Amino acid sequence: MMKKILTVFILACLSCVVYAQDNVIDEIVWVVGDDAILRSDIESQRLYLQNEGQRFDGDPYCVLPEQMAIQKLFLNQAKIDSVEVSESQVIQETDRWINFAINQMGSKEKLEEYFGKKISLLKDERKEMIMEQQTVEQMKRQLIGEIKLTPSEVRKYYSQLSKDSLPNIPTTVEVQIITMEPKIPFEETDAIKARLRQFTDDINSGKYEFSTLARLYSEDPESAKRGGELGFLGKTSLLPEFANVAFNLKDPKKISQIVQTEYGYHIIQLIEKRGDRINCRHILLKPKVSDKELNECMTRMDSLYNDLTAKKFTFEEAATFISADKDTRNNKGLMVNQNFESDNHSTPKFEMSELPQEIGKMVYTMQVGDISKPFTMINEKQKEVVAIVKLKARVDQHKANISDDYQALKSIVESRKREELLHDWIIKKQKSTYVRISDGWRNCDFQYPGWIKE
């Protein structure tokens, strides 16, 4: 407690001017609890958001420091509650952003010029930013808990809306799918296994490091950037075949036998175990589909399409007994929306933008009951497959009604409840947190006026 009081005292007594290593003067503009917000922090965040094309609802030098102050309230609570996030997910998201930014700017050099920082420093800053963002989101979920609404609460909300204020529900579709995977010749799988065995020999002999071969050859692009490293994961976060081998590894110097999963073939190296979590490296190689095998698969699907249109059997029967898509074949081919951010999550409803691109192109011009001709697509396992889809249902864009759009209305009410709970928590936390705002940064129309205490 004394340490915290001393930290706050020192921050409050600073003249709000600090010096960076390059002698550029910086400024402490906000203090929230025992954390300072620098002018440079705000400027960096403004550049990040501007680079991503985001617009500010008001003066960014008012909006951004308040957003950062709110985040510090949640981070402070996360420390108290020992909230943690997955480091591997943070690394993956950091790499994704860096690659996106480089592609957008055109080169690493242009990105460094835009931010005025080396790529290594940008990466460190972005990693810390993402770590904080994910911690805040985790903290929010913990504070809110599970919101349970009764049908009467949803109906009450609907009854209070005027016709003009009813939300627009975009067009949604329900789609059934049958997929067929091209056959992989034994020669191809044998060649992949031989290559992985050679990798193992090269690592064991000291000719190459595992991480070097992973960066050069692994076909898991995200982990390849990190030398094949996956980060600490629990057993349930890994495919069963992969986890069974990885968790049985004892010696970091030993390489696993070849492991086959739905993604391809792997070899694994243990890095470290911590309780029920493991950090390991892997190299993934995927069998390649030849044009010959792909054309043969397309021919088989053409034959299936002809049988379906001739009504020799139903689409549902074909999906159950023929489809290679294990996620839908037990559901008569019906796809389920797995987008956690969608109002239709865990239902068979999809907005057009939520469908895989190849499926969306087919469905766009189809009528309910139509069956598409075979087409190729890349599935979620990044495999090239041949597919046929059937449009089971379509509901065109319309004003929400309680009978057809209960789930969407329920999501709206849940979202409002979440916002209310978080709003009330922030106001309460403001009152118990030391806040100091420098002159020149106080004349703002804040979302939460409680920052400035009289």
N, C-alpha and C positions, 0 to 999 in steps of 0.2 A: 504493500500500500504506500509506504514512504517513497519507494522508488518511483511509483506512478505519479505521486504528488510532485516530486522533484523534477521529473521529466516535463510535466505540464508547466511547472513554474519556469523552467529554463526556456521552453518554447514561447511562453507568454511574454517573457522578458527580452527576447531577442529583438533586435531592431528590425527584424523581418528582412534582413539582407544577408545572403550567404554567397560564398565564392566557389565557383566550379573549378575543376582542375585547369581549364584553359583560361582562367581569370575573367570569365564572363560573369557579370553580376546576376544572381538569381534572387528571387524574393519569396518569402513565406507569406502567402496571402490568406490562407485559412489554417486554423488548428482545430482538429476534431478529436476530443479525448487526448491521447498522447501521440497522435499522428499529425504530421504537417502536410499541407498541400502547397506545392511550389508553383510559381508562375510557369516554370518550364514543364511541369506535369500537365498543366491545362493546355499549353501550347502543343505539346506532343499529342495529347488526346484529340485536339482540334484537327491536327494534320492527319492522324489515323482515320478519323471519321470522314474528313473531307476526301481523302484518298478512296474511301469506300463509297463515295457518292451520297453520303447522308447530309440532310439539311437540318438546320437548327431551328427549333420553334422558339425564337427569341434571340437575344444577345448571347453568343456562345460563351462570353466571359462572365455571364451570370448563370446560364444553364449548366455548363460543364462543371464548374466548381461545386454547385449544389448536388449534381448527380454523383460526383466523387465523394462528397461529404456523406450522402445517403449510403453509398457503398461502404464507407468506413464504419458507419453504424452497424451494418450487417457483419462486416469483418471482425469488429470488436466482439460481437455476440458469438461469432463462430469460434473465436479463440477461447471464450469462456466455455462453450459447449463442446470443444474439441472436434469440430467438424472438419473432415478431410475429403479431398477429391482424388481421383485417379491420376497419378503423374503421367502414365502412358497416354491417357486421353488428352492431357494438356500438351504433351509433346506433339502428338498427332495434329492437334488443332493449330499449334504454333507453326509446324511445317507446312500445313495446308495454307495458312495465311501468307507466309513468306513466299511460297510458290505462286500464289494468286497475285500478290503485289508485284513480284518480279515480272510475271506475264503481262500485267496491266501497264507497268512502266516501260517494259521492253528490255530491260537488262538490270543486273545487280548494281551496276555503276549508277544508272539513272535513279534507282530506288535510294541508294546512299546519298545521292545529290539532293533528292527531294526532301529527305528527312535530316540531312546534314549529319549523318551518323554512319559508322561502319555497319555492315550487315550482321556481324557478331553481336554488337551492342543492341541493334534493332531486335534481333532474335531473343536476346535475354530480356529486354523490356517487354516484348510481346508475350513471352512465356509467363512473366510475372503478372501481366495484365489478364491473361486468360485464366491463370490459376486463381486470381482474385474474383474474376467474373463467375467462374464455376463454383467457387466457395460460396459466393453470395447467393447463387441460385439454389445450391444445396441447403443453405441456411433458411432461405425463404420457404422451401418445401417443408423443412422441419418445423418452422414456426406455424405454417398454415395447417399442416396435417392433412388428413383426408376430409374433403368436403362432401357431405352426404345431403342430398336434396330429396324431398318427397315430391311426388307428382303434383300434389296440391300447391306447393311453392312455385313450381314451374308454371302451372295454370294461372296462378295469381299474378305472376309477372306478366304473362301474355295478356291477361284481361285488362291490365292497367295501361297497355300501349295503345296509342291511337293508330288508325290505319296508316297514316303518313309516316309514323316512326317505326313501323314493323321492319325488321331487317330483311334485306334481299338475300335469298338463298340461291347460290349459283347452281348451274346445271350439274347434276350428279348422275353417274352411271354405275351399273353393276355388270361385271364382266366375268365370264367363265373362260378358262384357258386349258389347252392341252399342249404339252411340249414333248418333243422327242430329241434325244441327244444323239449326234452322229457317233457311230462306232469308232473307237480308237484302236488302230491296229496294234497287235502285240509287239511289233517291231518298234513302235513309237514309245510304248511304256517301258520296254526293255532298254531302249536307248537312254531314257530319262533316268532309270534306276542305275545304269552303268555310269552316267555322268555324276550322279550323287555319290556313288561309291568312290569315284575318282576324287571328288571334293574331299570326302572323308580321309582318303589316303594322303592327300596333299596337306590337310590340316594336321593329321597325326605325325607326319614326317617333319613338320615344321616349315614346309615350303611356303605355305600361306596361312594367314590368320583367318579364322571363321568369319570375322566381321568384314574382312576384305572381300572374300568370295561372295558374301551376302550382298554387299554394296554393288558388286559387279554383275551378279547373275540372278539374285533372287527375284521372283516375279510377284512378290508382295511389295508393291512400290513404297508404301508408307514405312514399313519396318526396314526395308532395304536402305533407306536414307540414314538409318541409325545403326547400320551394320547388322541388321536382322533382329535387333533388340525389340521385344514386345512390351517391356515394362512389367511391373508387378501386377499379376492377375490371379484371381481365384479359380478354382477348378471349374466352376460352372460358367465362367466367362470364355472357356476354351471348348473346342469341339471334343467330344468324348474320346475319340481315337487319339487325338493329339495330347489331351490332358493325361490319359492313362500312361503314355510313354514319358512325357515331360516330368510328371510328378514322381516317377520312379528313378529318375536320374539322380545319382549321388555325387559323382565326380565331375567338376567343371572341365576337366581335361578330356573327358570321354565324349564321343559323339554318338547320338542315338542311332538305332537301326532306321531304315527308311520307313516312314509313316505315310499311309495313304488316307486322305480325307476327301470330302466332296470338292475341295478346291484344287487338289492335285497331290503331289508327292513332296514330303518334307524330310530334312534332317534337322536335329535339334541339339543345341548345346546349353547346358545349365549355366546360369550366371550366379544366382543366389536364391536361397529359400528364406522366407520370413513367415513363420507360423503356417497359416493355411494359404499363403500366397507364394507365387514363384515368379522369378524374372529369368527369361531365357531368350536365346537367339534362335532363329530358324532360317533355313533357305528353302524356298518354295519353287518348284518347277512344275509347269502345267503341260499336259499333253497337247500337241497342236493338231487341229482338225484339218485334214487335207481337203482340197476342192472335191476330190473324188468321193470321199465319205460324206461331205456335206450335200453333194448332189444326190447321192443315194438316199440320204435321209429325207431330202425334199421330195424325192419320188415316192417314198413310203407315205409321207404325209399327204401328197396329192391323192394317193389311193384312198387314204382315210377320209379326206375331204369329199371325194366322190361317193363313198359309202354313206357318209353323214347326210349329204344332200339327197341321196336316194332313199334315205330313211331306213337303211338296213339295221341300224341301231341308233340309240339316242346319243346326243352329245354327252349327257351325264354318265352313261354307261362307258363310253370311250374314255372319258376323263378318269373314271374310277379304275379301269383295268389296263389302260394303255399309257396314260400320261406319265412322264418322267418327273413331273413337278410334285415332289412329296408334300409340299405345303398346301396344295390344293386338291390332290386327287382323292383324299378322303372326304372332301367337301363337295364332291361332284363337279370339281373344276372351278368352283366359285372363289375368286380372289378376295382377300381380306386386307383392308387398309392398315398398314403398319406404321404410318406416319404419326409419331407421337404428338406433333404440333397441329394435326388436323382435327377439326370438329367431328370428323367421321372415323376417328381412330377405333380400331377393333370392330368395325362394321364392314359390310361388303360395298359401301358407298364410296365412290371416288369422284372428286372434281377432276375435270379433264387434265389439269396441270399436275395432278398427283399420280397419274398413270405413267408407267415407263414410256418413253418417247415413241418407241416402235408400236406399242399397243395403242397409244393415243391416236397415232396417225390412222390406224385401221378403224378404230371405233368411231372417229369423228363423223364419217359419212354413212355409218351403218344404221339400219333401223332395228328396233327391238325384235329379236328372234333371228336376225341375220347371223350367218356363220362366215367368217373371213376365209380367204384362200391362205394357204401356208405362206409364212414369211420368216425370215431369220431375225434373231434378236440376241442381245447379250443379257443373260439373266443375272440375278443378284450375286451369284457365285462367280461372275465374270466369265461364264462359259458361253460359247456360241451354240445356240439351239435353234430348232425349227419349231414354230408355234402356229396354232390355229386358235382364234378366239370367237366367242359367241356373245352378242350383246343381250344380256338377260333383262335389263330394265334401264330406263332413262327417265329422269324427272327434270324437266326444263326449268330454267331460272324463273323464280316466282317470289312473291311476298310470303314470309313465313306464316304457317298455320300450325296449330297445336296437334292436329291429327297426323300430318305428314312430316313435321319437322321438330318433333319433341326433343330428339337428341341434340339438335343444333341449338334450340332454345335453352335446353338444360346447360349446355356448355357456356352460353352467354351469361346465364345466372351464376354459374360457378365462377366464371371469370370476374364478375362484379363482386362476388363475395370475397374472392382472393384479394382484389384491389382494396376493398374496405378493411379487411383484416390487416394488410400490410400498411395501409395509410394510418390506421389507429396505432399500430406498433411503432411506426416512425415518430409520430407525435409524442408518444410516451417516452421513447428512447431519447428524443431531443432534450426533454426536460431534465434527464438524469446524466447528460453528457456535457462536459466542458467544451464550449465552442467559442473561438475567437476569430473575427473576420477583420482584416486590415482595412483602414480607410481607403476609399477609392474602389472597394469591392463590395460595399454594403448597400449601395443605392440600386437595388435590384428588386424586381417583382417576383420574389421567390415563391415556388410552389408550396413550400412549408415555411410560413413566416416566423416560426418559433426559433430560427437560428439566432436571431438577434434578440437577446434578453435585455429587458429594460432594467 
